[in-house]
């Protein structure tokens, strides 16, 4: 599940992930993403979300998703990252923070790493 409120970034992310061989469901509204997850929580192997979104931020989305399925891996994409953000991400159970703009290599490495780590 890929969540980004910017259509262009959501489309780019989807194209990159599909090119890497992943099946991707994209949502540009974090509430709709949460509704989709709630309706099929076992259908998702990973959630990738933008951190800064209207109404329900990426961190808020993590908190809600983890109430439903605590084991789901999460990658948060952010325009910047500082130590306090990294600490909060760790407390929320976020597996990886990646800084935008995303390159294909960065995204591929983050996704593979998180999926491999959670499969153990």
N, CA, C and O of each residue as an XYZ file, in Angstrom:
480
protein
N       0.859     -1.170      0.000
C       0.000      0.000      0.000
C       0.900      1.225      0.000
O       1.724      1.402      0.897
N       0.738      2.061     -1.003
C       1.523      3.292     -1.136
C       0.592      4.474     -0.917
O      -0.440      4.588     -1.579
N       0.953      5.356      0.013
C       0.100      6.488      0.365
C       0.887      7.788      0.228
O       1.884      8.002      0.917
N       0.420      8.654     -0.679
C       1.019      9.983     -0.846
C      -0.060     10.903     -1.378
O      -0.741     10.568     -2.347
N      -0.221     12.050     -0.761
C      -1.286     12.964     -1.157
C      -0.976     13.717     -2.450
O      -1.860     14.376     -2.998
N       0.229     13.636     -2.936
C       0.581     14.287     -4.195
C       0.491     13.263     -5.324
O       1.234     12.282     -5.352
N      -0.434     13.512     -6.254
C      -0.687     12.569     -7.346
C       0.580     12.194     -8.114
O       0.802     11.020     -8.412
N       1.400     13.177     -8.429
C       2.609     12.913     -9.219
C       3.558     11.982     -8.473
O       4.112     11.055     -9.064
N       3.748     12.224     -7.177
C       4.642     11.381     -6.385
C       4.053      9.983     -6.185
O       4.780      8.990     -6.178
N       2.746      9.917     -6.025
C       2.091      8.613     -5.885
C       2.256      7.802     -7.172
O       2.539      6.605     -7.125
N       2.079      8.451     -8.302
C       2.232      7.764     -9.584
C       3.672      7.323     -9.801
O       3.921      6.199    -10.235
N       4.623      8.208     -9.499
C       6.039      7.845     -9.645
C       6.397      6.665     -8.750
O       7.080      5.736     -9.181
N       5.936      6.705     -7.514
C       6.211      5.612     -6.582
C       5.618      4.301     -7.071
O       6.263      3.254     -7.010
N       4.383      4.367     -7.558
C       3.733      3.162     -8.080
C       4.509      2.592     -9.258
O       4.746      1.386     -9.325
N       4.900      3.451    -10.177
C       5.640      2.987    -11.352
C       6.973      2.346    -10.961
O       7.351      1.303    -11.495
N       7.676      2.979    -10.027
C       8.957      2.408     -9.583
C       8.748      1.042     -8.935
O       9.465      0.091     -9.244
N       7.769      0.944     -8.039
C       7.523     -0.314     -7.341
C       7.052     -1.411     -8.298
O       7.470     -2.562     -8.178
N       6.192     -1.056     -9.235
C       5.745     -2.046    -10.211
C       6.905     -2.506    -11.084
O       7.002     -3.685    -11.428
N       7.773     -1.588    -11.438
C       8.948     -1.944    -12.236
C       9.857     -2.912    -11.480
O      10.551     -3.731    -12.083
N       9.842     -2.806    -10.157
C      10.619     -3.717     -9.321
C       9.897     -5.055     -9.103
O      10.440     -5.966     -8.478
N       8.679     -5.159     -9.622
C       7.951     -6.427     -9.547
C       6.912     -6.515     -8.436
O       6.347     -7.584     -8.204
N       6.655     -5.418     -7.756
C       5.688     -5.437     -6.659
C       4.289     -5.070     -7.142
O       4.129     -4.260     -8.055
N       3.285     -5.671     -6.521
C       1.896     -5.292     -6.752
C       1.593     -4.134     -5.804
O       1.843     -4.231     -4.603
N       1.057     -3.043     -6.340
C       0.900     -1.821     -5.550
C      -0.531     -1.311     -5.608
O      -1.135     -1.232     -6.678
N      -1.059     -0.970     -4.454
C      -2.317     -0.244     -4.364
C      -1.947      1.152     -3.887
O      -1.253      1.308     -2.882
N      -2.409      2.162     -4.606
C      -2.057      3.551     -4.301
C      -3.277      4.292     -3.790
O      -4.377      4.160     -4.327
N      -3.065      5.069     -2.749
C      -4.099      5.956     -2.231
C      -3.489      7.340     -2.044
O      -2.378      7.479     -1.533
N      -4.239      8.370     -2.469
C      -3.757      9.742     -2.301
C      -4.449     10.442     -1.133
O      -4.237     11.632     -0.900
N      -5.255      9.715     -0.423
C      -5.933     10.221      0.773
C      -5.649      9.232      1.904
O      -5.972      8.049      1.798
N      -5.053      9.718      2.971
C      -4.642      8.821      4.054
C      -5.834      8.159      4.754
O      -5.719      7.024      5.219
N      -6.971      8.850      4.835
C      -8.154      8.222      5.425
C      -8.659      7.076      4.549
O      -9.055      6.030      5.062
N      -8.645      7.272      3.240
C      -9.064      6.194      2.333
C      -8.071      5.032      2.402
O      -8.458      3.869      2.298
N      -6.807      5.354      2.577
C      -5.801      4.298      2.735
C      -6.095      3.483      3.988
O      -6.022      2.254      3.963
N      -6.427      4.161      5.082
C      -6.760      3.464      6.328
C      -8.012      2.611      6.152
O      -8.057      1.482      6.639
N      -9.025      3.128      5.469
C     -10.245      2.357      5.213
C      -9.923      1.107      4.387
O     -10.434      0.022      4.666
N      -9.081      1.268      3.382
C      -8.690      0.132      2.545
C      -7.965     -0.912      3.381
O      -8.231     -2.108      3.259
N      -7.056     -0.462      4.224
C      -6.325     -1.384      5.083
C      -7.273     -2.085      6.055
O      -7.184     -3.297      6.254
N      -8.175     -1.322      6.654
C      -9.135     -1.912      7.612
C      -9.977     -3.006      6.965
O     -10.301     -4.005      7.607
N     -10.329     -2.820      5.701
C     -11.202     -3.787      5.031
C     -10.462     -5.060      4.623
O     -11.092     -6.098      4.418
N      -9.124     -4.994      4.503
C      -8.341     -6.150      4.065
C      -6.965     -6.167      4.734
O      -5.959     -6.167      4.025
N      -6.879     -6.180      6.037
C      -5.593     -6.003      6.706
C      -4.549     -7.072      6.395
O      -3.351     -6.805      6.489
N      -4.975     -8.257      6.032
C      -4.007     -9.320      5.759
C      -3.531     -9.344      4.309
O      -2.703    -10.175      3.936
N      -4.053     -8.436      3.498
C      -3.675     -8.391      2.084
C      -2.417     -7.565      1.820
O      -1.953     -7.507      0.682
N      -1.861     -6.930      2.843
C      -0.731     -6.028      2.641
C       0.528     -6.542      3.330
O       0.510     -6.904      4.506
N       1.620     -6.565      2.570
C       2.915     -6.984      3.107
C       3.731     -5.809      3.621
O       4.671     -5.991      4.395
N       3.370     -4.596      3.189
C       4.155     -3.407      3.500
C       3.316     -2.173      3.221
O       2.515     -2.155      2.287
N       3.503     -1.142      4.037
C       2.891      0.161      3.772
C       4.014      1.177      3.645
O       4.915      1.250      4.481
N       3.933      1.956      2.579
C       4.868      3.063      2.357
C       4.021      4.323      2.343
O       3.072      4.432      1.566
N       4.363      5.276      3.201
C       3.540      6.473      3.324
C       4.396      7.728      3.409
O       5.480      7.732      3.991
N       3.877      8.781      2.815
C       4.452     10.102      3.015
C       4.212     10.489      4.470
O       3.210     10.090      5.063
N       5.106     11.245      5.030
C       4.928     11.669      6.430
C       3.951     12.834      6.532
O       3.078     12.839      7.400
N       4.094     13.820      5.650
C       3.299     15.040      5.756
C       2.127     14.985      4.787
O       2.282     15.121      3.573
N       0.947     14.779      5.369
C      -0.284     14.754      4.575
C      -1.376     15.457      5.359
O      -1.317     15.524      6.586
N      -2.376     15.986      4.654
C      -3.476     16.644      5.365
C      -4.305     15.645      6.174
O      -4.387     14.465      5.832
N      -4.891     16.119      7.206
C      -5.807     15.375      8.083
C      -5.149     14.248      8.862
O      -5.139     14.293     10.092
N      -4.609     13.254      8.207
C      -4.002     12.101      8.877
C      -2.572     11.969      8.355
O      -2.354     11.545      7.220
N      -1.608     12.336      9.188
C      -0.210     12.283      8.751
C       0.261     10.833      8.635
O      -0.437      9.908      9.052
N       1.429     10.651      8.074
C       1.999      9.312      7.992
C       2.181      8.691      9.365
O       1.908      7.506      9.551
N       2.643      9.484     10.332
C       2.811      8.970     11.691
C       1.455      8.586     12.299
O       1.349      7.572     12.990
N       0.421      9.396     12.043
C      -0.932      9.067     12.526
C      -1.435      7.776     11.885
O      -2.055      6.940     12.542
N      -1.158      7.632     10.595
C      -1.566      6.428      9.879
C      -0.909      5.188     10.483
O      -1.556      4.153     10.646
N       0.365      5.295     10.809
C       1.078      4.179     11.449
C       0.372      3.787     12.746
O       0.121      2.607     12.988
N       0.057      4.767     13.568
C      -0.593      4.471     14.852
C      -1.920      3.738     14.659
O      -2.217      2.788     15.384
N      -2.710      4.172     13.695
C      -4.004      3.537     13.449
C      -3.844      2.128     12.878
O      -4.537      1.203     13.299
N      -2.941      1.970     11.933
C      -2.710      0.661     11.316
C      -2.199     -0.341     12.347
O      -2.626     -1.496     12.361
N      -1.287      0.102     13.206
C      -0.698     -0.800     14.207
C      -1.734     -1.276     15.226
O      -1.542     -2.321     15.848
N      -2.827     -0.532     15.408
C      -3.921     -0.996     16.283
C      -4.625     -2.198     15.663
O      -5.147     -3.058     16.372
N      -4.632     -2.247     14.343
C      -5.310     -3.318     13.612
C      -4.377     -4.514     13.419
O      -4.754     -5.665     13.641
N      -3.162     -4.208     13.002
C      -2.189     -5.267     12.717
C      -0.787     -4.775     13.096
O      -0.101     -4.159     12.280
N      -0.370     -5.047     14.324
C       0.891     -4.513     14.840
C       2.139     -4.959     14.075
O       3.177     -4.303     14.156
N       2.049     -6.056     13.339
C       3.233     -6.598     12.675
C       3.485     -6.028     11.282
O       4.519     -6.325     10.682
N       2.577     -5.223     10.756
C       2.750     -4.748      9.380
C       3.958     -3.806      9.290
O       4.061     -2.853     10.062
N       4.867     -4.073      8.350
C       6.033     -3.209      8.191
C       5.662     -1.875      7.548
O       4.745     -1.789      6.731
N       6.402     -0.838      7.938
C       6.106      0.522      7.501
C       7.373      1.236      7.073
O       8.406      1.159      7.738
N       7.276      1.930      5.952
C       8.327      2.855      5.510
C       7.676      4.228      5.411
O       6.621      4.379      4.795
N       8.300      5.213      6.011
C       7.816      6.590      5.923
C       8.786      7.388      5.061
O      10.003      7.321      5.236
N       8.214      8.146      4.122
C       8.994      9.030      3.249
C       8.831     10.458      3.765
O       7.721     10.896      4.066
N       9.929     11.166      3.861
C       9.884     12.512      4.403
C      10.820     13.430      3.630
O      11.806     12.983      3.043
N      10.500     14.704      3.639
C      11.336     15.687      2.975
C      12.592     15.998      3.758
O      13.569     16.501      3.203
N      12.571     15.703      5.042
C      13.746     15.907      5.894
C      13.637     14.966      7.078
O      12.552     14.483      7.403
N      14.741     14.714      7.705
C      14.732     13.830      8.865
C      15.735     14.336      9.885
O      16.893     14.602      9.564
N      15.276     14.462     11.109
C      16.192     14.827     12.185
C      16.108     13.768     13.279
O      15.322     12.825     13.187
N      16.918     13.936     14.302
C      17.010     12.912     15.343
C      15.683     12.694     16.072
O      15.339     11.557     16.398
N      14.936     13.768     16.332
C      13.665     13.609     17.043
C      12.655     12.836     16.189
O      11.869     12.045     16.710
N      12.685     13.071     14.885
C      11.794     12.346     13.981
C      12.181     10.869     13.924
O      11.313      9.996     13.903
N      13.470     10.595     13.899
C      13.963      9.220     13.882
C      13.568      8.497     15.166
O      13.169      7.333     15.129
N      13.678      9.184     16.297
C      13.273      8.595     17.580
C      11.777      8.295     17.607
O      11.362      7.230     18.064
N      10.967      9.236     17.117
C       9.521      9.023     17.102
C       9.169      7.858     16.182
O       8.309      7.042     16.511
N       9.825      7.782     15.043
C       9.581      6.686     14.103
C       9.872      5.345     14.762
O       9.107      4.393     14.605
N      10.957      5.268     15.487
C      11.316      4.018     16.171
C      10.266      3.657     17.222
O       9.877      2.495     17.336
N       9.805      4.652     17.990
C       8.776      4.400     19.011
C       7.470      3.903     18.396
O       6.763      3.102     19.007
N       7.144      4.373     17.191
C       5.902      3.985     16.529
C       5.999      2.637     15.823
O       4.993      2.094     15.367
N       7.200      2.105     15.736
C       7.369      0.819     15.062
C       7.580      0.945     13.565
O       7.345     -0.004     12.817
N       8.021      2.111     13.130
C       8.317      2.328     11.710
C       9.646      1.658     11.407
O      10.633      1.872     12.112
N       9.669      0.861     10.372
C      10.864      0.094     10.044
C      11.944      0.915      9.367
O      13.132      0.632      9.522
N      11.537      1.932      8.616
C      12.530      2.699      7.866
C      11.997      4.082      7.532
O      10.831      4.237      7.168
N      12.854      5.084      7.656
C      12.574      6.437      7.173
C      13.439      6.641      5.938
O      14.641      6.377      5.977
N      12.849      7.105      4.847
C      13.651      7.444      3.682
C      13.352      8.880      3.277
O      12.216      9.345      3.364
N      14.390      9.567      2.836
C      14.288     10.987      2.530
C      13.995     11.177      1.046
O      14.614     10.561      0.179
N      13.035     12.048      0.791
C      12.689     12.423     -0.582
C      13.731     13.387     -1.120
O      14.393     14.058     -0.328
N      13.903     13.484     -2.408
C      13.227     12.729     -3.448
C      13.746     11.290     -3.489
O      14.921     11.027     -3.233
N      12.848     10.376     -3.815
C      13.186      8.957     -3.841
C      13.836      8.580     -5.165
O      13.344      8.923     -6.240
N      14.926      7.881     -5.063
C      15.512      7.296     -6.268
C      15.066      5.844     -6.330
O      14.650      5.271     -5.323
N      15.152      5.262     -7.493
C      14.782      3.855     -7.668
C      15.646      2.980     -6.766
O      15.139      2.052     -6.135
N      16.945      3.266     -6.698
C      17.847      2.467     -5.868
C      17.505      2.574     -4.389
O      17.481      1.568     -3.680
N      17.237      3.804     -3.919
C      16.883      3.996     -2.506
C      15.598      3.253     -2.153
O      15.518      2.572     -1.131
N      14.600      3.397     -3.013
C      13.319      2.739     -2.768
C      13.471      1.225     -2.803
O      12.978      0.525     -1.919
N      14.150      0.725     -3.820
C      14.354     -0.730     -3.953
C      15.078     -1.288     -2.739
O      14.690     -2.326     -2.202
N      16.138     -0.597     -2.303
C      16.904     -1.061     -1.151
C      16.095     -1.046      0.132
O      16.171     -1.980      0.930
N      15.319      0.016      0.336
C      14.510      0.134      1.552
C      13.429     -0.948      1.600
O      13.239     -1.597      2.628
N      12.730     -1.136      0.493
C      11.654     -2.128      0.450
C      12.207     -3.532      0.683
O      11.685     -4.284      1.506
N      13.253     -3.875     -0.038
C      13.837     -5.217      0.084
C      14.340     -5.450      1.514
O      14.101     -6.508      2.096
N      15.027     -4.471      2.068
C      15.564     -4.584      3.426
C      14.455     -4.798      4.452
O      14.562     -5.674      5.310
N      13.395     -4.001      4.367
C      12.294     -4.104      5.328
C      11.576     -5.445      5.163
O      11.265     -6.103      6.156
N      11.313     -5.850      3.938
C      10.627     -7.138      3.735
C      11.485     -8.305      4.208
O      10.974     -9.247      4.815
N      12.778     -8.249      3.937
C      13.681     -9.321      4.385
C      13.764     -9.365      5.908
O      13.738    -10.444      6.499
N      13.863     -8.191      6.547
C      13.970     -8.138      8.010
C      12.710     -8.657      8.690
O      12.792     -9.329      9.718
N      11.549     -8.353      8.125
C      10.299     -8.774      8.770
C       9.966    -10.227      8.474
O       9.123    -10.819      9.148
N      10.621    -10.811      7.470
C      10.380    -12.222      7.152
C      11.117    -13.147      8.103
O      10.816    -14.340      8.156
N      12.076    -12.623      8.856
C      12.888    -13.445      9.766
C      12.130    -13.840     10.995
O      12.671    -14.531     11.859
